[in-house]
Amino acid sequence: EPYSLVSLSNDIDNSLIYCVRGCRPYFSATATQEILDEFRPYLCPFDSAFSDTMRIFELFLPVHLPPGLHDQGFKLWLTEFMGIWESVYSNPVWELNMINLFSLLAWCNIGHIDWEPWLPRIFTRVLKSFTLPVGKIQVSLQQYRYSMSSVTTWIVAMLGNGSTCLQYLQDLFTAIKSFYHPSNSGKFQQELINFLSKLSQAFVDRVHLERKANPIWYFIPPESYRLTEQNITDFVNCVKECAFIAIFTKAHLKEAAKACQYLSMLRPELIVPPIVEKLFSSIDSMSEPHRFTSIMTCLASVARQIVRQTPEFSQGQTYVLPLLMAVLP
């Protein structure tokens, strides 16, 4: 305020929010029960205070507790909150807070929560959030959109350890695959490609968390809960087809190229050769110049994986000279 005695920065609200989030890991073991005792009486969906209460829960509920304290943590509220979320279909604003809370909880407790009973409803809600048209009928857009970062982080955290989450994810991509085609343009396409990019990025983050992160600052999942090499291959095979289609969208090419870049970090042998083949087949095409431009943009994003020699993909460097010769005028 210009006339106040104390001058506060414009982003003081965000600073306080980040401060609370940073302090959560240091709350006492009994903090979850104390927070629930204080704010649970306000959990009435027909009360205006419900939205503020869910915002408080999202900010304050500890989700970083070690396995030995889970009985004093998320097990006190997860089933109840999932029941509330499943019973409301009107897309209220507090639903976004719930999604963010579930996402962070899943990420910080990989392998310690059995999400199987809720997987069908979770993916149904995700599909609904895309507001895809049915035939020529455009479904009305949701007033409050899910955060794609939260949704994709939640999905990636549920993968592995014998979960059927990957099968549900594959079914989801089967259902929305045709909407990635460039001819099916619309407001929904940005959300779909953003979902593709964020999902690939979250998967790379999890692989890094499990194999490279410092265990002092993270609760790294136990060995039995971590992603296997087969899990990584299955994920790339699940996502790559839609990623290859999304390359040719004119409005969202950069996001689609990002998805290919993240996937190539995981399995370059499954991503780089098809992209190179698409480039060679489009060079002489006189009727589809945009196709060549799109593939070149995508190829630039995976250039590091082409020149980098790894035991799994050693032939990438053999593409360098043919590619350089092919693009000469």
C-alpha positions in Angstrom: 0.0 0.0 0.0 1.5 3.4 -0.9 0.2 5.1 2.3 0.9 2.4 4.8 3.6 2.7 7.4 5.1 -0.6 6.5 5.9 -1.3 2.8 5.2 -4.8 1.7 6.3 -6.4 -1.6 3.7 -7.2 -4.1 4.4 -10.9 -3.9 4.2 -11.2 -0.1 1.3 -13.7 -0.4 3.3 -16.1 -2.5 6.3 -15.7 -0.3 4.3 -16.7 2.8 2.9 -19.7 0.9 6.3 -20.9 -0.1 7.5 -20.4 3.5 4.7 -22.6 4.8 5.5 -25.3 2.2 9.1 -25.1 3.1 8.4 -25.5 6.8 6.0 -28.5 6.5 8.8 -31.2 6.7 9.7 -29.8 10.1 6.2 -30.1 11.7 5.9 -32.4 14.6 4.5 -36.0 14.2 1.2 -35.0 15.8 0.7 -31.9 13.6 -1.6 -33.7 11.2 -4.1 -34.6 13.9 -3.9 -31.1 15.4 -4.6 -29.5 12.0 -7.5 -31.9 11.3 -9.0 -31.2 14.8 -8.9 -27.5 14.1 -10.3 -27.4 10.6 -12.3 -30.6 10.0 -15.5 -29.1 11.4 -15.5 -26.7 8.4 -15.6 -29.6 5.8 -19.1 -28.9 4.5 -19.2 -28.6 0.7 -22.2 -26.3 1.0 -20.4 -23.8 3.1 -18.3 -21.0 1.7 -15.6 -21.8 4.3 -15.0 -25.1 2.6 -12.8 -23.7 -0.1 -10.6 -21.8 2.4 -10.3 -24.9 4.5 -9.1 -27.0 1.6 -6.6 -24.3 0.8 -5.3 -24.5 4.4 -5.1 -28.3 4.2 -3.2 -28.1 1.0 -0.6 -25.7 2.5 -0.3 -27.2 6.0 -0.9 -30.9 6.0 2.4 -32.7 6.4 3.0 -35.1 3.5 6.8 -35.8 4.0 6.5 -38.1 7.0 8.7 -41.2 7.1 7.0 -44.6 6.7 7.0 -45.2 10.5 4.8 -42.2 11.0 2.3 -42.7 8.2 -0.4 -43.8 10.8 -0.1 -40.2 12.2 0.0 -38.7 8.7 -1.9 -39.2 5.5 -3.7 -42.3 6.7 -5.8 -40.0 9.0 -7.4 -38.2 6.1 -6.7 -39.7 2.7 -9.7 -42.0 2.5 -12.0 -39.3 3.7 -10.7 -36.7 1.3 -10.9 -39.1 -1.7 -14.5 -39.8 -0.7 -15.3 -36.1 -0.8 -13.5 -35.6 -4.1 -15.4 -38.6 -5.7 -18.8 -37.4 -4.5 -18.6 -33.9 -6.1 -18.8 -33.5 -9.9 -19.5 -29.7 -10.2 -15.8 -28.7 -10.5 -15.6 -26.4 -7.5 -12.5 -24.3 -7.0 -11.4 -26.3 -3.9 -11.0 -29.4 -6.2 -7.8 -27.9 -7.5 -6.4 -27.7 -4.0 -7.3 -31.4 -3.5 -5.5 -32.4 -6.7 -2.4 -30.5 -5.7 -2.5 -32.1 -2.2 -3.0 -35.7 -3.7 -0.2 -35.0 -6.2 2.3 -33.9 -3.6 1.3 -36.7 -1.3 1.8 -39.4 -4.0 5.2 -37.9 -5.0 6.5 -37.9 -1.4 5.3 -41.4 -0.6 6.0 -43.4 -3.8 5.2 -47.0 -3.2 3.7 -46.5 0.2 0.1 -45.8 -0.9 -2.2 -48.3 -2.6 -3.9 -46.2 -5.3 -5.5 -49.2 -7.1 -9.0 -48.8 -5.7 -9.1 -45.2 -7.0 -7.4 -45.5 -10.3 -10.5 -45.8 -12.5 -12.1 -42.7 -11.0 -8.8 -40.8 -11.1 -8.3 -41.4 -14.9 -12.0 -40.7 -15.5 -11.6 -37.3 -13.9 -8.4 -36.6 -15.9 -10.2 -37.5 -19.2 -13.1 -35.3 -18.2 -10.8 -32.4 -17.4 -9.7 -32.2 -21.1 -13.2 -31.2 -22.1 -12.9 -33.0 -25.4 -15.6 -32.5 -28.0 -18.0 -35.4 -28.7 -18.6 -35.4 -32.5 -19.6 -31.9 -33.5 -20.7 -31.1 -30.0 -18.3 -29.0 -28.0 -18.4 -29.9 -24.3 -18.5 -26.8 -22.1 -15.1 -25.9 -20.7 -14.5 -26.5 -17.0 -14.5 -23.3 -15.0 -11.4 -24.4 -13.0 -8.8 -26.3 -14.9 -6.6 -28.9 -13.2 -2.9 -28.1 -13.0 -1.2 -30.3 -15.5 1.9 -30.4 -13.4 0.0 -31.8 -10.5 -2.0 -34.3 -12.6 1.1 -35.7 -14.3 3.1 -35.8 -11.1 0.3 -37.7 -9.5 0.2 -40.2 -12.4 3.9 -40.8 -12.5 4.1 -41.3 -8.8 1.6 -44.1 -9.0 3.5 -46.0 -11.7 5.6 -49.1 -11.0 5.6 -51.7 -8.2 3.1 -53.9 -10.1 0.5 -51.1 -10.4 -2.0 -51.1 -13.2 -1.6 -47.4 -13.6 0.4 -47.8 -16.8 -2.4 -49.8 -18.3 -4.9 -47.1 -17.4 -2.5 -44.5 -18.9 -2.3 -46.5 -22.1 -6.1 -46.7 -22.3 -6.2 -42.9 -21.7 -3.9 -42.3 -24.7 -5.9 -44.7 -26.8 -9.0 -42.7 -26.1 -7.4 -39.3 -26.8 -5.0 -40.3 -29.6 -7.1 -38.9 -32.4 -7.3 -35.5 -30.8 -3.5 -35.1 -31.2 -3.9 -35.1 -34.9 -3.2 -31.6 -36.4 -6.6 -31.6 -38.1 -8.4 -31.8 -34.8 -7.5 -28.3 -33.7 -9.2 -26.6 -30.8 -8.7 -25.1 -27.3 -8.4 -28.7 -25.9 -5.2 -29.4 -28.0 -3.1 -27.1 -25.9 -4.1 -29.0 -22.7 -3.4 -32.4 -24.4 0.1 -31.5 -25.6 0.9 -29.8 -22.3 -0.2 -33.1 -20.6 2.2 -35.0 -22.9 5.1 -32.7 -22.1 4.5 -32.5 -18.4 4.0 -36.2 -18.1 7.3 -37.0 -19.8 9.1 -34.4 -17.7 7.7 -35.8 -14.5 8.8 -39.3 -15.4 12.4 -38.0 -16.0 12.2 -36.3 -12.7 11.2 -39.5 -11.0 14.0 -41.5 -12.6 16.5 -38.8 -11.5 15.0 -38.9 -7.9 15.4 -42.6 -7.6 18.8 -42.9 -9.1 20.6 -39.6 -8.7 19.1 -37.5 -5.9 20.7 -37.0 -2.6 18.9 -39.1 0.0 19.6 -36.5 2.7 16.9 -34.2 1.3 14.5 -36.7 -0.2 12.7 -39.7 1.0 13.9 -41.9 -1.9 11.5 -44.9 -2.5 12.8 -48.3 -1.3 14.5 -50.5 -3.9 11.4 -52.7 -4.4 9.2 -49.6 -5.3 11.5 -48.0 -7.8 11.0 -48.0 -11.6 12.6 -50.9 -13.4 14.2 -50.7 -16.8 11.2 -52.5 -18.2 8.9 -49.8 -16.6 10.8 -47.1 -18.4 10.6 -48.9 -21.8 6.9 -49.5 -21.3 6.3 -45.9 -20.5 8.2 -44.6 -23.5 6.3 -47.0 -25.8 3.1 -45.9 -24.3 3.7 -42.2 -24.9 5.8 -42.0 -28.0 3.1 -42.6 -30.6 1.1 -39.5 -29.4 4.3 -37.5 -29.2 5.1 -38.3 -32.8 1.7 -37.1 -33.9 1.8 -34.0 -31.8 5.0 -32.9 -33.5 3.0 -31.7 -36.5 0.7 -29.3 -34.6 1.5 -25.8 -35.7 0.5 -23.9 -32.6 2.1 -26.2 -30.0 5.2 -27.5 -31.7 7.6 -26.5 -29.0 5.8 -28.4 -26.2 5.6 -31.5 -28.4 9.3 -31.2 -29.1 9.9 -31.0 -25.4 8.0 -34.3 -24.9 10.2 -36.0 -27.5 13.3 -34.5 -25.8 12.4 -36.0 -22.4 11.5 -39.4 -23.9 14.8 -39.5 -25.8 16.6 -39.0 -22.5 15.0 -42.2 -21.3 15.2 -44.4 -24.4 17.0 -42.7 -27.3 16.9 -45.9 -29.3 13.1 -45.7 -29.4 12.8 -42.0 -30.2 15.7 -40.9 -32.3 15.6 -43.4 -35.3 11.9 -42.8 -36.0 12.4 -39.0 -36.0 15.4 -39.3 -38.3 13.5 -41.5 -40.7 10.6 -39.0 -40.7 13.1 -36.3 -41.7 14.6 -38.2 -44.6 11.1 -39.0 -45.9 10.0 -35.4 -45.7 13.0 -33.7 -47.3 11.8 -34.2 -50.9 8.2 -33.5 -50.2 7.1 -30.4 -52.0 3.5 -30.5 -50.8 4.1 -30.6 -47.0 6.8 -28.0 -46.2 5.4 -27.7 -42.6 6.1 -31.3 -42.0 9.8 -30.8 -42.7 10.0 -27.7 -40.5 8.3 -29.5 -37.6 10.6 -32.4 -37.7 13.7 -30.2 -37.9 12.5 -28.4 -34.8 12.0 -31.7 -33.0 15.3 -33.0 -34.2 17.1 -30.0 -32.7 15.6 -30.8 -29.3 17.0 -34.4 -29.4 20.4 -33.4 -30.9 22.2 -34.2 -27.6 20.9 -37.8 -27.7 22.1 -38.1 -31.3 25.7 -37.2 -30.7 25.9 -38.8 -27.2 27.2 -42.4 -27.3 25.7 -44.7 -24.7 25.9 -48.5 -24.4 22.1 -48.7 -25.3 22.3 -46.3 -28.2 25.7 -46.2 -29.9 24.6 -45.6 -33.5 23.4 -42.0 -33.0 26.6 -40.4 -34.2 26.2 -42.2 -37.6 23.3 -40.0 -38.3 25.2 -36.7 -38.0 26.9 -36.6 -41.5 23.8 -37.8 -43.4 21.7 -35.3 -41.6 24.0 -32.4 -42.3 24.3 -33.4 -46.0 20.5 -33.8 -46.3 19.7 -30.3 -45.1 22.2 -28.6 -47.4 20.4 -26.4 -50.0 
